[in-house]
Amino acid sequence: MTKKNLTAEPINEALKDHALTSGDWRYREAVGILHEWAARFNEELRLGLQTPVIGLNRIPVRRLGTYRPGRNGLGLRHEIVLNTAHLDRPLCQQLATLLHELIHEWQGLFGKPGSGNYHNHEFRIKAKQYGLIVDQFGHGQGVEPGAFTKLLTKHGVDMEMLPITEDMPIFAPRPRGDSKLKKWRCGCTNVRCAVELTAQCLKCGLVFEEAPPAW
């Protein structure tokens, strides 16, 4: 992989400096931590990324963060936005979200992003390389011990609240409403269905059974 210049977008460096020195901005400290970890992930995981634009803003509650491919309305590249509605989540979970979005940047630079719902096979394989388990819809399915958890341990990040199973997803839970869809699960997958489901999973071999809703 060809190493790219981390300051290939000079405006991104200027925006980073602006964010870190804006004394009257309530998110200055939070975005400083995110930039620190973005640089750390980039260096220690050898991602070869350019400096991203990291923003904190209110976005739909179901989304923990976003990465905008291409250029945004101001002509900026590599825009990452984390949802301020979830800033009370433990740092370990926020860093999982940040790494997820940085992998989108990696794919934009070195891979082949999928169209539409762009958490394609390449993305999921790259995420799993570091221990992030992501499904085709971009939902985190847990964290495996690996490069990500080793890095957090190395820098003293508390991982007690880091979800490591399907029952503790790293994606934001969907608000409960009046949906009539019921949750069914086998040994490896969750699905929702409006009618009684009679099916056997071809992957794990177990029959789907109704389960209490958890997402």
N, C-alpha and C positions, 0 to 999 in steps of 0.2 A: 504494500500500500504506500503510495507516494505521500510523504508528509507535506501538508499544506501550511502556508503561513498563517499563524494564529491571528495576525492583525491585518488580514486581507481586506477587511471592511473597517477602515479607520474610524468611521462614525460610531461603530459598536464600542470601540475602546473609549471614545469620548462620552458616549451615553453611560457607560459603566462608571467612569470617573464622576460624572454628574450625579448619578444615583447615589454613589457612596459619599458624596460631599454635600448633599442637599439636607442641611440641618433641620429644616422645617417639614421634612417628609416623614410621615409616621412609619413608613415601611423601610426606611434607610437601613436599619440594623438587619432586618430580615433579608433584604435583597443582598446585603453584603455577605451574609452567610451563604446564600445561594451561589453568588459569584465565586466565593472562595471554594465551594465544593465543586462547582462546574469546572474550574481550573484543575482541581485535584483529580476529579474523575478523568479529565482529558489527559493529564500527564501520567497518572499511575495506571490507568487502563489502556493507555496508548491509543486513544480514539482518533487523534489527528484532526481535531475540530478547530474551527475558527471561533473567535470570541462571540458568544451569542448575545442578543439583546434579551435581558431577563426583566419581565414586568410582573407586577402584582396587581390583579384587578378582579372585580366580581364578574364571574362568568357563570353559565348554568350550573346549578348546584351538583348535578350528577358528574360533572367533569372536574377532576383534580387539577388538570393542567392541559395546555395545548401547545403544539408546535405548528407554526405557519410555514408551509413550504413556499419557496420563491420569495418575492418581495411583498411587503405589506403596503398599506396606503401611503406611507411616507417613504417608500423605496428602500426600507430596511430589510436585510436578510437575517435569517436565523432568529426569528422572534419566538421566544418562549414566554408563556404567561401562566403563572400559577394562581389558582383560585384563592382569593382572600377569605372566602367562606370557610376554608379548611386550614387556615394558618394556626389553629389551635391543635392540630394533629401533632403527634410526636415527631421530633426531627427525623428519626429513622424512616418514617413513612413519607415525609416530605422529600427526603433524599431519594427514595425509591421512585417517586414521581419525577423528580428532576432528571435522574438517570434515564428514565423512560423517554423523556422529551429529548434528551441529548442523543439518544439512539436514533430518533427521527432525523436529527441533523446529520449524524453519521451516514444514515442511509441516503439522505439527499446528496451528500458529497461523494460517497463511494459506492453506493448500491443502486437498487432499482425500486423506488417507492411504488406501491400499488396504487391503482386509481380508486377513487371513492373511499371506501373503508380501507385505509392503507396499512393496516397491521397485517401485512402479508407474511408468507412463510419465512422470507429472508429476515424480516424484522423480528419475528418470534424466535428464530434461531439465534440471532445476535443478542437479544435480551437474555435468553436462556444461558448464553455463554458466560454471563456475569451473575446468573442466579435469579433473574426476574422471569417469572412464568406469566406469559401474556396470551390470551386467547385471540381469535381472529377479529373480535370486536374491540380489541384494545383494553379489555378488562384484565386487571391483574388477578392471577389465580394463586398467588403466594410467592414466597421467596425461598429458594434453595440455598443452603450454605455454599459459598463460593467467593468469587472475587469481590462482589459487593459487600458481603458480610465481613470478609476479612479486612477490607478497607475501613469499614465503620469501627470494627474492633480496634484496629491500629490507631485510630484517632479518638478513641474513647467515647464513641457515640453509644448511648444506651439503646439496646435492641430488644428490651423486654416486650415492647409493644409492636415489634415487627412481625407481621403475619407470616406464618410459614406453612399454613394449610389452607385448603379450599374454604374452610369454614370461617377464615379470618381474612377476607379479601382486602387488597390494598386499594381497590377502587371505591369511590364514594357510594354508599348504599343509596338505592333509589327511594325517593319518598314514597311512602305507602299511600295508595289511593283506593279507588273503587274497582281496580282491575279484577276481572274474573279469572285471570290466568292462574293456574296452580303450578307449584314447583314440583318437579320430579327429578330423581337422581338415580344414577347407577353407582358404580364404584369409582368413576373418574370424571363424570360430566353432570352438569346441571342443565335442565331445559325447563321451559314453561309451556303449558298447553291448556287450552280452554276446555278440553274434554278429557275423559279418562284415557290414560296412555297405556297401551299394552305393547311393549316393545322390549327388545333385548339389545344391549350395546354390543356392537361388533368389535369394539376395542378391548373391553375388559371382560365381556361375556356375561355380565350380570343383567338381570331384568330391572328396568326402571321401576322405582317405587315412589309414592308421594312423600314429600318431605316438607317440614316446616319452612316457610319463606325466610330466606336470609339475605336476599339481594333483590 
